[in-house]
Amino acid sequence: MNISRSLTLPAIGLAIAATAFIAGRWTAPSTADTPPDFSLGNLPPVPAIASPNERVDIVNKPDIDDVARDVEEVARLGYWQMTKQWEIVINALDAQDMPRLLSILAKYPWTNARTQLNHAFYSRWSEMEPARALAHAQRQPAGRHRDQAVQSALHGWAYTDADSMRQWVRSLPEGELKTKANQALAPHLSAQDPAAAFAQAVSDGATMDHQRMMGIYTAWASTDPLKALAEINRQTDGQVRQSGRMQIAANWANHDPAAAWEWTSAQPLSESSTLAQVILGAWAQQDPTTAASKVTQMPAGQLRANAINSVANTWAQQDGMAALSWLKSLPPGSSQAWLFGNIVNQIATKDPELALQVSQDLPAGQARTNAMSNAVRAMAQTDPDRALIALAEFPEGQQKTQAMQQLLGTLAQTDPEKALQFIDQIPAGPQGNQILAQTIGQLALKDPEAAIEYVQTMPEGTRQYQTLSQIASTLAQQDPELAGIFASALPRGQYFNQATQQIAWQYAQQDPVGAAQWLQTLPNGQARSQATNQVISNLATSNFDLALQLANGLPSGQSRNNAIGTLANQIAQTDLSRAIQWVDELPPGPSRQQAVQNVLNPWIQVDLAGAVDYVLNDLSANEQSQALQQISYQLAQSDPAAAMRLADSLPSGNSKTNFISNMVSSLANTSPRDAADYINTLSDEKSRLAASQNLVGQWANTDPVAAAQWLETQPQSNGTAHHYGNLAGNWANMDPDGATRWVTSLPNGSTRDQAAQSLINNLMQHDMNSAIGRLDLIENPQQRVQTQQRIAHRWLRNDPAAARQWIHSTDLPAQVKTQLLQSNPDG
């Protein structure tokens, strides 16, 4: 069908073209019939399984030629799903069948079918002949898919004969293969002997492998958590130790929360606060009343606030009214206003009327607004007419406007025709425009002609443009060609750009070649450039030449650079060698620099040493400077000594400073003492200050006392005041009282004022009274007044009545008080 794409507003042309398009290709689904509300009582009878307990190692093996034809078919289609029949087929295959089937898959692009069947065939092959399966996997072209083939073979062997594989792994030289083999063995060894699995992980240097350690900790916590914790303390440090303790505590709490809590309470305060939050989350699943009582034992601060949120939300899933009652019993400021709304939302899923009633009993403020809005929104799901009646009882003002937006947002999803009846009640403005656009967008999915008619009744302007853009974005998921017609009616600018980018993304996933053709109809400019990048992402591996043609067709500049970078990254994900070769052939310039950065990201993950060698020996000075920042973090994780040697070898300048800063940040996660020792060797002040800032920020999360002791040994300068502030702010997250004692111990001056400022900034996020109580720590009068003003502005948003009362009681100048109070006259 030949469809016009040069439509302008007013949308008469839009109506003609889109209506014709719809008539030819779209039959709107009927909205009269709704699906029956099935319950267990009126479901049709469930038939018995034809062959119960059928063995997967069937006697009559499927014919290999039939299997080969089936594999060819699903590889061609690109989609495959494991079924009972496929399970039988795969388990019936012999080792000699595997090369033939894998060679069939190799003829087709990497799709869902090829990826999953590759895994199934290599795993099955390795159950029978691990040596041949591994050798075949390692002969595949270098890149992510070869790595996956090797991993699949290793997992198949570990599944079948973990003991013999373990003996073989011990004889392997250190390297990537041994690491992957131990990863495959880990879950099997963890189930048999978690202590041995942990010792093996420590020996392998794999304690940063989250997935592997998670399995060990989960198994160990169920058998001997105290021994697990003792070994973690003895053999690990830094972030690894903290992560392990938290995982053990969480799993321990699943079966014995009281014992886990007793152990946690005996730990240092800097660690017990974080551990307590984890345990309380698990405890609340079993006994929310007891968990809630334990929350009060935590010191005031962000972690206590997080624990309140966790317990309240978990409790509300079981008994919303009890959770709400507990929240209301807490001291003011103990929980955020939005939490009341969350709890009422839980109640509303079962009883919207009750939710509305309890929300109306809350004190006036943001908590009540959120709760009432959530109640009305839940009511709209089952009884929109009743929700509208309830909304009419809201007092006029911002609260009612927000509730109306919530209601119409829900109706837009469930009954857009009814939402249109009330859309005029939303005041004009950005939020109202968004609700209108959302409503019409949902209507367009059900009835595009009705959406066109409504848009034509709207006056030309922002509201109409935003609505057209939303319609195009919504339709793009279902029919990108029709969506393009709506987008073409928009004037060039923000809304046209947004719509075309959404269409490009959806179009490219459904029909990348068609999407590439559609791009040619767009005018040159930002919209076309952004849409082209979306299409390139989907075309890169399936049609590289077309993707490159699209990228080169963009005008020189950032758009083309981004497109080349996108193409490089996509190729590197599937064929790293090809990506490197292609990037090396690019001419020098911004496009090549972008491509180099995007190829390094996946390269670092699979071959860090090779990536470092490439950066140091094959890149220009400018490219090298940017690339070094990418590899600094990973190199510090895998080989800190090598990272330090590389840092020391770099010439002085910003590149070296940034490399050191990133390296120290990474090293501080696992070994802050080593990071601190390295900083002490630095002679360049700029590098030392940047690295110290990162170290203190990380160290404060695990051992703030040690961080403070180290910081006080460092040479003092103007830059170190920021370090004190960084430490105080992060320390307050774990232990606000300890942070306060440390700030109080500092000598008067700008450094202490900076630390006190950060401490108060943190506290005002969750406990205004605690923040106010520490204002006297700031010696500088001007800085103290500015801090009081920040507290006032934030408090006025969350609790206007309490804030206004406090403002009147302060020693702020009268003019400042007046300005603050006038900034919130309705509070």
Secondary structure, DSSP 8 states (H G I E B T S, - for coil): --------SSTHHHHHHHHHHHHHH-----SS-------GGGS------SSTT--SS-SS---HHHHHHHHHHHHHHT-----HHHHHHHHH--GGGHHHHHHHHTTS-S-HHHHHHHHHHHHHHHHH-HHHHHHHHHTS-SSHHHHHHHHHHHHHHHHH-HHHHHHHHHTS-SSHHHHHHHHHHHHHHHHH-HHHHHHHHHHHT-TT-HHHHHHHHHHHHHH-HHHHHHHHHHH--HHHHHHHHHHHHHHHHHH-HHHHHHHHHTS-HHHHHHHHHHHHHHHHHH-HHHHHHHHTTS-SSHHHHHHHHHHHHHHHHH-HHHHHHHHHHS-TTSS-HHHHHHHHHHHHHH-HHHHHHHHHTS-TTHHHHHHHHHHHHHHHHH-HHHHHHHHHTS-TTHHHHHHHHHHHHHHHHH-HHHHHHHGGGS-SSHHHHHHHHHHHHHHHHH-HHHHHHHHHHS-SSHHHHHHHHHHHHHHTTT-HHHHHHHHHTS-TTHHHHHHHHHHHHHHHHH-HHHHHHHHTTS-TTHHHHHHHHHHHHHHTTT-HHHHHHHHHTS-TTHHHHHHHHHHHHHHHHH-HHHHHHHHHHS-SSHHHHHHHHHHHHHHHHH-HHHHHHHHHHHS-HHHHHHHHHHHHHHHHHH-HHHHHHHHHHS-SSHHHHHHHHHHHHHHHHH-HHHHHHHHTT---HHHHHHHHHHHHHHHTTT-HHHHHHHHTTS---TTHHHHHHHHHHHHHHH-HHHHHHHHHHS-SSHHHHHHHHHHHHHHTTT-HHHHHHTGGG---HHHHHHHHHHHHHHHHHH-HHHHHHHHHHS---HHHHHHHHHTSTT-
